[in-house]
Amino acid sequence: MKIAVCGTQPYDRESLSIINADFGHELVFFEERLTLQSAPLFAGYAGLCCFVNDILDEAVLQILAAQGTRLIALRCAGFNNVDVLAAERYGIRLVRVPAYSPHSVAEHTLALILTLNRKTHRAYNRVRDGNFTLQGLLGFELRGRTVGIIGTGRIGQAVAEILHGFGCQLLGYDMLQNEACQALGLNYVELDELYQRSDIVTIHCPLNEQTHHLINALTLTKMKHGAMLINTSRGAVIDTCAVIAALKTGQLGYLGLDVYEQEGDLFFQDLSSRVIQDDTFERLLTFPNVLITGHQGFFTTEALRNIAHTTLANISHFEKTGECQNEVTRALLR
Ligand code: NAI
């Protein structure tokens, strides 16, 4: 099948091209992200391969449908950037990679927790500068600390497994109870109790209408004073302005982000020679107790290989049968 790959990075081209040797699709790589402005570029492609910050709203889907697109193959798990109901209306089928390596994101979550706690990002610079003082680098033992996991699906479970090894007490909040997490000693509690008891709160639920700004000015007041908040799910689960206010008072002690509400204008690009216009993001960067990575939780060799394989297999299945495996439908919106 002839597929336009939107928003291609060098590593996408490499991993998709290697695995495509087994599938034989015609892949055409575009650096441009899919937006309302760039949509006409993708005319004539029955299939598009998209990523987290491609814009797949009603207006874009309408253009794509008129241009002949029949399949969108998301090379990611989340689909919050897609108007699923509009895609159905325009007859465009959607497939995704529901699980490619939950351990990649879970291990990155731990990297954020450990770095913020033991301040290795600051120690690295200090030692390189010949400054061997320890003032300001004081950490705490994870053993015995209480960690609240919001969303105990694949990634939440992998995080629970690692934290269990650290000797943490585990609390969870999810509509579905995961027996593997319970077997590790994780106790399901209501959100308010999770906020009140946790030293660290880590978010692993999808972004949807229920979870948009789940962490806001009110919920931040319910957390322990000086708690750590980690978000590797989707940026808009957190109200960034409320979090900045809580960091300024010290109510929030540490913040680790791999995702950001307005990341579409920033992440996956080299903006090092430009003046960044997003003042909220720039304010976040000024805090010594904030650590931000640019949506790299998924970024391991194992995950890239699995993403490429499942994406190309999804496309082959549609091409051969007209049916979809790993389809995103309205049923997943509930
Ligand atoms: P999953 O579908 O296995 O687990 C999600 C869990 O969240 C489910 O158990 C579900 O019941 C729960 N959930 C849904 N609504 C909730 C709510 N309102 N409150 C609490 N829990 C709720 O998904 P998986 O694979 O664990 O991924 C989780 C999220 O991680 C994805 O939706 C995606 O946004 C994000 N992600 C981030 C990546 C990164 O590179 N930073 C890479 C991959 C995923």
Residues whose N, C-alpha, C, O or C-beta is under 5 A from the ligand:
A	BS01	NAI	A77 G78 P98 V105 I150 G151 T152 G153 R154 I155 G156 Y173 D174 M175 L176 H204 C205 P206 L207 Q210 T211 T232 S233 R234 D258 H295 Q296 G297 F298
